[in-house]
Amino acid sequence: MYFIYVSPQSAEVKSLVVLKNQYVNVLAKSKEINDKRIILDNQYNSIPGADLERLGKVIPDTFDPISFINNINGVAVRDGIIIKDFRTSNGSNSTQTAERGLPVSGGQAVPYATNSVTLSFSGRYSVFQKFLLDLESDLNLVDIVGLSMTPESSGKGVEDSFSYSLNLQTYSLK
């Protein structure tokens, strides 16, 4: 009787116990992840609205070229620079994933989009240096990816004056 009925059932019970233990482990991990999500959600909700607004300026939800150039122009005007030309293009060479709509770069999903911005202006080199320092401390997150400087021959005896073309890369969440 043992060999006919109990032995085969015993093996099946042992495999079911192993499966049950795996399910218990998965449920424990799920509870752990849910607890962590609740903690992170509470931490996020405790961030003051003013700080969230500042974070929204660093990496906005969408790229708004008008508000971006207004902000950059405000920095430039404080330094005595008049921007002559402003061009923007979507610099993200990545494709969209069908699942999340996130750009893909090298097989990795990237949760942001990049935009290329080109500014053209002229002025003294010392003013340009101050502009770069002010741009660095501004809330907008920008990377300088290119710079072209051409000396200006104005005939006024100003040897420190250049025409600049500054290529920037800025980021947004969508």
C-alpha positions as a LaTeX table, in Angstrom:
\begin{tabular}{lrrr}
\hline
Residue & $x$ (\AA) & $y$ (\AA) & $z$ (\AA) \\
\hline
Met1 & 0.00 & 0.00 & 0.00 \\
Tyr2 & 2.84 & 2.45 & 0.86 \\
Phe3 & 4.62 & 1.88 & $-2.45$ \\
Ile4 & 1.48 & 1.98 & $-4.51$ \\
Tyr5 & $-0.30$ & 5.05 & $-3.13$ \\
Val6 & 1.68 & 6.93 & $-0.43$ \\
Ser7 & 5.09 & 7.10 & $-2.10$ \\
Pro8 & 3.91 & 8.79 & $-5.33$ \\
Gln9 & 1.68 & 11.17 & $-3.35$ \\
Ser10 & 4.59 & 12.02 & $-1.03$ \\
Ala11 & 6.71 & 13.19 & $-3.96$ \\
Glu12 & 3.84 & 15.31 & $-5.26$ \\
Val13 & 3.30 & 16.84 & $-1.80$ \\
Lys14 & 7.01 & 17.71 & $-1.55$ \\
Ser15 & 6.93 & 19.48 & $-4.93$ \\
Leu16 & 3.79 & 21.37 & $-3.87$ \\
Val17 & 5.50 & 22.44 & $-0.62$ \\
Val18 & 8.45 & 23.79 & $-2.63$ \\
Leu19 & 6.03 & 25.65 & $-4.91$ \\
Lys20 & 4.17 & 27.05 & $-1.89$ \\
Asn21 & 7.47 & 28.32 & $-0.42$ \\
Gln22 & 8.26 & 30.04 & $-3.70$ \\
Tyr23 & 4.86 & 31.74 & $-3.65$ \\
Val24 & 5.38 & 32.80 & $-0.04$ \\
Asn25 & 8.75 & 34.33 & $-1.00$ \\
Val26 & 7.20 & 36.17 & $-3.95$ \\
Leu27 & 4.42 & 37.52 & $-1.74$ \\
Ala28 & 6.95 & 38.66 & 0.86 \\
Lys29 & 8.98 & 40.47 & $-1.84$ \\
Ser30 & 5.78 & 42.01 & $-3.18$ \\
Lys31 & 4.87 & 43.31 & 0.28 \\
Glu32 & 8.40 & 44.64 & 0.72 \\
Ile33 & 8.21 & 46.48 & $-2.62$ \\
Asn34 & 4.78 & 47.87 & $-1.78$ \\
Asp35 & 6.04 & 49.11 & 1.60 \\
Lys36 & 8.99 & 50.80 & $-0.14$ \\
Arg37 & 6.60 & 52.38 & $-2.67$ \\
Ile38 & 4.46 & 53.78 & 0.15 \\
Ile39 & 7.56 & 55.21 & 1.90 \\
Leu40 & 8.77 & 56.82 & $-1.34$ \\
Asp41 & 5.30 & 58.17 & $-2.09$ \\
Asn42 & 5.14 & 59.75 & 1.38 \\
Gln43 & 8.61 & 61.25 & 0.91 \\
Tyr44 & 7.59 & 62.68 & $-2.47$ \\
Asn45 & 4.38 & 64.12 & $-1.03$ \\
Ser46 & 6.36 & 65.78 & 1.77 \\
Ile47 & 8.44 & 67.83 & $-0.72$ \\
Pro48 & 7.27 & 71.46 & $-0.58$ \\
Gly49 & 5.49 & 72.79 & $-3.67$ \\
Ala50 & 8.11 & 75.51 & $-4.20$ \\
Asp51 & 10.85 & 72.88 & $-4.41$ \\
Leu52 & 8.82 & 70.84 & $-6.90$ \\
Glu53 & 8.39 & 73.97 & $-8.99$ \\
Arg54 & 12.14 & 74.57 & $-8.95$ \\
Leu55 & 12.74 & 70.94 & $-9.98$ \\
Gly56 & 10.27 & 71.48 & $-12.82$ \\
Lys57 & 12.48 & 74.31 & $-14.07$ \\
Val58 & 15.61 & 72.15 & $-14.03$ \\
Ile59 & 14.04 & 69.42 & $-16.15$ \\
Pro60 & 10.58 & 70.51 & $-17.33$ \\
Asp61 & 7.88 & 68.09 & $-18.43$ \\
Thr62 & 8.01 & 69.39 & $-22.00$ \\
Phe63 & 10.46 & 71.67 & $-23.78$ \\
Asp64 & 8.96 & 75.11 & $-24.35$ \\
Pro65 & 11.34 & 77.02 & $-26.64$ \\
Ile66 & 9.66 & 80.37 & $-25.95$ \\
Ser67 & 10.05 & 80.24 & $-22.18$ \\
Phe68 & 13.53 & 78.74 & $-22.57$ \\
Ile69 & 14.76 & 81.59 & $-24.78$ \\
Asn70 & 13.08 & 84.14 & $-22.51$ \\
Asn71 & 14.99 & 82.72 & $-19.57$ \\
Ile72 & 18.30 & 82.59 & $-21.49$ \\
Asn73 & 17.66 & 86.09 & $-22.84$ \\
Gly74 & 17.09 & 87.34 & $-19.29$ \\
Val75 & 20.50 & 85.97 & $-18.30$ \\
Ala76 & 22.08 & 87.48 & $-21.42$ \\
Val77 & 20.53 & 90.93 & $-20.90$ \\
Arg78 & 21.83 & 91.05 & $-17.32$ \\
Asp79 & 25.30 & 90.54 & $-18.77$ \\
Gly80 & 24.82 & 93.10 & $-21.58$ \\
Ile81 & 24.47 & 90.56 & $-24.40$ \\
Ile82 & 21.86 & 90.83 & $-27.14$ \\
Ile83 & 21.03 & 87.48 & $-28.73$ \\
Lys84 & 20.86 & 87.88 & $-32.50$ \\
Asp85 & 19.69 & 84.41 & $-33.49$ \\
Phe86 & 18.03 & 81.51 & $-31.74$ \\
Arg87 & 17.42 & 78.10 & $-33.32$ \\
Thr88 & 16.08 & 74.94 & $-31.76$ \\
Ser89 & 15.70 & 71.38 & $-32.93$ \\
Asn90 & 14.87 & 68.07 & $-31.35$ \\
Gly91 & 18.36 & 66.68 & $-30.89$ \\
Ser92 & 17.18 & 63.31 & $-29.62$ \\
Asn93 & 18.32 & 60.75 & $-32.21$ \\
Ser94 & 16.57 & 58.00 & $-30.35$ \\
Thr95 & 13.53 & 56.02 & $-31.33$ \\
Gln96 & 10.39 & 55.62 & $-29.26$ \\
Thr97 & 9.51 & 52.39 & $-27.51$ \\
Ala98 & 5.99 & 51.21 & $-28.16$ \\
Glu99 & 5.48 & 50.18 & $-24.55$ \\
Arg100 & 6.27 & 53.36 & $-22.63$ \\
Gly101 & 6.94 & 55.97 & $-25.28$ \\
Leu102 & 10.41 & 56.58 & $-23.85$ \\
Pro103 & 13.40 & 57.32 & $-26.06$ \\
Val104 & 15.77 & 54.40 & $-26.45$ \\
Ser105 & 19.50 & 54.93 & $-26.52$ \\
Gly106 & 21.75 & 51.95 & $-27.05$ \\
Gly107 & 19.03 & 49.52 & $-26.00$ \\
Gln108 & 18.41 & 51.37 & $-22.70$ \\
Ala109 & 15.18 & 53.26 & $-22.09$ \\
Val110 & 15.90 & 56.93 & $-21.33$ \\
Pro111 & 13.24 & 58.83 & $-19.36$ \\
Tyr112 & 13.99 & 62.20 & $-20.97$ \\
Ala113 & 14.24 & 63.95 & $-24.33$ \\
Thr114 & 17.04 & 66.20 & $-25.49$ \\
Asn115 & 16.71 & 69.40 & $-27.49$ \\
Ser116 & 19.45 & 71.27 & $-29.29$ \\
Val117 & 19.55 & 75.05 & $-29.08$ \\
Thr118 & 21.89 & 77.38 & $-30.97$ \\
Leu119 & 22.41 & 80.98 & $-29.87$ \\
Ser120 & 24.27 & 83.62 & $-31.88$ \\
Phe121 & 25.49 & 86.88 & $-30.38$ \\
Ser122 & 28.54 & 89.13 & $-30.23$ \\
Gly123 & 30.42 & 90.88 & $-27.47$ \\
Arg124 & 33.58 & 91.11 & $-25.47$ \\
Tyr125 & 35.22 & 87.95 & $-24.23$ \\
Ser126 & 35.00 & 89.00 & $-20.56$ \\
Val127 & 31.24 & 89.52 & $-20.94$ \\
Phe128 & 30.97 & 86.08 & $-22.60$ \\
Gln129 & 32.77 & 84.50 & $-19.64$ \\
Lys130 & 30.33 & 86.14 & $-17.20$ \\
Phe131 & 27.42 & 84.95 & $-19.34$ \\
Leu132 & 28.70 & 81.36 & $-19.15$ \\
Leu133 & 29.06 & 81.60 & $-15.37$ \\
Asp134 & 25.51 & 82.96 & $-15.05$ \\
Leu135 & 24.21 & 80.27 & $-17.42$ \\
Glu136 & 25.90 & 77.63 & $-15.26$ \\
Ser137 & 24.14 & 78.85 & $-12.11$ \\
Asp138 & 20.74 & 79.21 & $-13.82$ \\
Leu139 & 17.98 & 76.73 & $-12.94$ \\
Asn140 & 17.71 & 75.35 & $-16.49$ \\
Leu141 & 19.84 & 72.26 & $-17.00$ \\
Val142 & 21.94 & 72.86 & $-20.14$ \\
Asp143 & 25.07 & 71.32 & $-21.55$ \\
Ile144 & 27.34 & 73.28 & $-23.85$ \\
Val145 & 28.09 & 70.96 & $-26.75$ \\
Gly146 & 29.65 & 73.40 & $-29.19$ \\
Leu147 & 31.17 & 76.84 & $-29.42$ \\
Ser148 & 32.29 & 78.87 & $-32.39$ \\
Met149 & 34.13 & 82.16 & $-31.88$ \\
Thr150 & 35.04 & 84.55 & $-34.69$ \\
Pro151 & 36.93 & 87.79 & $-34.09$ \\
Glu152 & 35.03 & 90.90 & $-35.10$ \\
Ser153 & 36.85 & 93.58 & $-37.02$ \\
Ser154 & 34.72 & 96.58 & $-36.22$ \\
Gly155 & 37.40 & 99.19 & $-36.82$ \\
Lys156 & 36.64 & 100.73 & $-33.41$ \\
Gly157 & 39.87 & 99.48 & $-31.88$ \\
Val158 & 38.10 & 96.86 & $-29.76$ \\
Glu159 & 40.27 & 93.78 & $-30.13$ \\
Asp160 & 38.45 & 91.72 & $-27.53$ \\
Ser161 & 35.14 & 91.51 & $-29.43$ \\
Phe162 & 33.94 & 88.23 & $-30.96$ \\
Ser163 & 30.91 & 86.77 & $-32.70$ \\
Tyr164 & 29.77 & 83.67 & $-30.85$ \\
Ser165 & 27.68 & 80.71 & $-31.87$ \\
Leu166 & 26.87 & 78.62 & $-28.80$ \\
Asn167 & 25.32 & 75.16 & $-29.17$ \\
Leu168 & 23.43 & 73.99 & $-26.10$ \\
Gln169 & 21.65 & 70.80 & $-25.22$ \\
Thr170 & 18.72 & 70.96 & $-22.85$ \\
Tyr171 & 16.49 & 68.24 & $-21.42$ \\
Ser172 & 12.81 & 67.60 & $-20.78$ \\
Leu173 & 10.85 & 64.65 & $-19.48$ \\
Lys174 & 8.80 & 64.27 & $-22.70$ \\
\hline
\end{tabular}
